[in-house]
């Protein structure tokens, strides 16, 4: 049994993409980021920090999305989304899987500054500007990786690392524009055209964490 606890526009999107790419059955439990459902005793028993994703799989609970992708790739090797320990791309695969969290951390910092700290006096325009520049810099690595004309991050083809990194682009584009990164822009368009992508999108009418298409750094 596989059960994924999810909230719209969070890192759990990565795991939905992966599960859909694998074509395996799973139960999706959707939580509202804006109410107190993730503070309920029932959910805290699954995820003590009250956060998503939480993946229940074969009687165990996982709380880190990168680890979830790695386990799922190993559990379903026939899908070809992982790279075995003796594979020539193994080190590169692992590096990109964890690099996704570098992107994710800058996205989280910007999300907190722009959205969670909702009063102007709470925010630091200097910090926001620095974080946007840092995020732009880490995204530039994708552009360099695609410079040889490959379609996906690894030369061997689509893999779990694309599901991991794509979330950074999904959120990151609310804070950084890809205008000067044509290969990254094309990569994103290719990913977002996959059927798995639509499965993770918030349904019409859902309350969104990112209510704006783009968040400008305020003057200050």
C-alpha positions in Angstrom: 0.0 0.0 0.0 1.2 3.5 -0.9 -0.4 6.5 0.5 0.8 10.1 -0.1 -0.1 13.0 2.1 -0.2 16.1 -0.2 -0.9 19.8 -0.1 -1.2 21.9 -3.2 2.0 23.6 -4.5 4.3 21.9 -2.0 7.2 19.5 -2.4 4.7 16.6 -2.4 4.2 17.5 -6.1 7.5 15.8 -6.8 6.2 12.5 -5.4 3.0 12.7 -7.4 5.0 13.2 -10.6 7.2 10.2 -9.7 4.3 7.9 -8.8 2.4 8.9 -12.0 5.5 8.3 -14.1 5.9 4.9 -12.5 2.3 4.1 -13.2 1.7 2.5 -9.7 -1.5 2.7 -7.7 -1.5 5.0 -4.7 -3.9 6.7 -2.3 -3.7 10.5 -2.3 -4.7 12.3 0.9 -5.0 16.1 0.2 -4.5 18.4 3.1 -5.4 22.1 3.2 -2.3 24.2 3.8 -4.4 27.1 5.2 -6.5 25.2 7.8 -5.4 23.3 10.9 -5.8 19.8 9.4 -2.1 19.3 9.4 -2.0 20.0 13.1 -4.6 17.3 13.9 -3.5 14.5 16.2 -4.1 12.0 13.4 -1.8 13.7 11.0 0.9 14.5 13.6 1.0 10.8 14.3 2.1 10.4 10.7 4.2 13.5 10.4 5.3 14.9 13.8 6.3 18.3 12.3 2.9 18.6 10.6 4.3 18.9 7.1 4.0 17.3 3.7 4.9 15.2 2.0 4.4 12.2 4.1 4.6 8.8 2.3 3.2 5.7 3.9 4.6 2.7 2.1 4.6 -0.9 3.3 4.0 0.0 6.9 6.6 2.7 7.1 6.5 6.4 6.9 8.9 8.7 5.0 9.1 12.4 5.3 11.7 13.6 2.9 10.7 13.9 -0.7 14.2 13.3 -2.1 14.4 10.0 -0.2 11.0 9.1 -1.4 12.0 9.5 -5.0 15.2 7.5 -4.4 13.3 4.6 -2.7 10.6 4.6 -5.4 13.2 4.4 -8.2 14.8 1.5 -6.4 11.4 -0.2 -5.7 10.3 0.0 -9.3 13.6 -0.3 -11.3 11.8 -1.5 -14.5 10.6 2.1 -15.0 14.2 3.3 -15.5 13.9 6.4 -13.4 16.8 5.5 -11.1 20.4 4.7 -11.7 21.8 1.5 -10.1 24.9 1.7 -7.9 27.1 0.4 -10.7 25.6 2.7 -13.4 27.8 5.2 -15.0 25.3 8.0 -14.2 24.8 7.0 -10.6 27.0 9.8 -9.1 25.4 12.4 -11.3 21.9 11.1 -10.6 22.5 11.4 -6.8 24.0 14.8 -7.1 21.1 16.2 -9.0 18.6 14.5 -6.7 20.1 16.4 -3.8 20.8 19.6 -5.7 17.0 19.9 -6.0 17.0 20.7 -2.3 19.4 23.5 -2.9 16.9 25.0 -5.2 14.1 24.1 -2.8 15.7 25.9 0.1 16.0 29.2 -1.8 12.4 28.8 -2.9 11.3 28.2 0.7 13.2 31.3 1.9 11.6 33.5 -0.8 8.2 32.0 -0.1 8.5 32.9 3.5 9.7 36.4 2.8 7.0 37.2 0.1 4.0 35.3 1.5 4.4 34.1 5.1 5.7 37.4 6.3 2.7 39.2 5.1 3.3 42.7 6.6 5.9 45.0 5.0 7.6 45.7 8.2 8.4 42.0 8.7 10.3 41.7 5.4 13.9 42.6 4.4 14.1 43.7 0.7 17.8 43.2 0.9 17.4 39.5 2.0 14.7 39.0 -0.7 16.9 40.4 -3.4 19.8 38.3 -2.3 17.7 35.1 -2.2 16.3 35.8 -5.7 19.9 36.2 -7.0 21.0 33.0 -5.3 18.0 31.1 -6.8 18.8 32.5 -10.2 22.4 31.3 -9.9 21.5 27.8 -8.9 19.0 27.6 -11.8 21.8 28.6 -14.2 23.3 25.2 -13.6 20.4 23.6 -15.4 21.1 25.8 -18.4 24.7 24.6 -18.4 23.7 21.0 -18.0 21.5 21.2 -21.1 24.1 22.9 -23.2 24.9 19.8 -25.2 21.3 19.6 -26.6 20.1 16.8 -24.3 16.3 16.8 -23.4 16.6 15.9 -19.8 19.2 16.5 -17.0 20.9 13.2 -17.5 22.2 12.1 -20.9 20.6 8.7 -20.3 17.1 10.1 -20.4 14.2 11.1 -18.2 14.7 10.1 -14.5 13.6 10.8 -11.0 16.0 13.8 -10.8 13.8 15.6 -13.4 10.8 15.2 -11.0 12.9 16.5 -8.2 14.4 19.5 -10.0 11.2 20.5 -11.8 9.6 21.5 -8.5 12.3 24.1 -8.0 11.4 25.5 -11.4 7.7 25.4 -10.7 8.1 27.4 -7.5 11.2 29.3 -8.6 9.4 31.0 -11.6 7.3 32.9 -9.1 10.5 34.7 -8.1 13.0 34.4 -11.0 12.3 34.8 -14.7 13.8 32.3 -17.2 13.9 34.9 -20.1 17.7 34.6 -20.4 17.8 30.8 -20.0 16.3 29.4 -23.3 17.3 25.8 -22.7 15.9 25.8 -19.2 12.7 27.3 -20.5 12.4 24.6 -23.1 13.2 21.9 -20.5 10.4 23.3 -18.3 7.9 23.3 -21.2 8.8 19.7 -22.0 8.3 18.6 -18.4 5.1 20.5 -17.9 3.7 18.8 -21.1 4.0 15.4 -19.5 0.7 13.8 -18.3 2.1 13.3 -14.9 2.5 17.1 -14.4 -1.2 17.8 -14.7 -1.9 15.2 -12.0 -0.1 17.3 -9.4 -1.7 20.7 -10.2 -4.2 22.3 -7.9 -7.8 21.8 -9.1 -9.8 24.8 -10.2 -11.1 26.7 -7.2 -8.4 25.4 -4.8 -6.8 27.9 -2.4 -3.3 28.6 -3.7 -0.1 29.2 -1.7 1.2 31.2 -4.7 -1.7 33.5 -5.5 0.4 35.7 -7.8 2.1 34.7 -11.0 5.2 36.6 -10.1 6.5 38.3 -6.9 8.6 41.3 -7.4 11.2 42.3 -4.8 9.9 45.4 -3.1 12.0 48.6 -3.0 13.8 49.3 0.1 
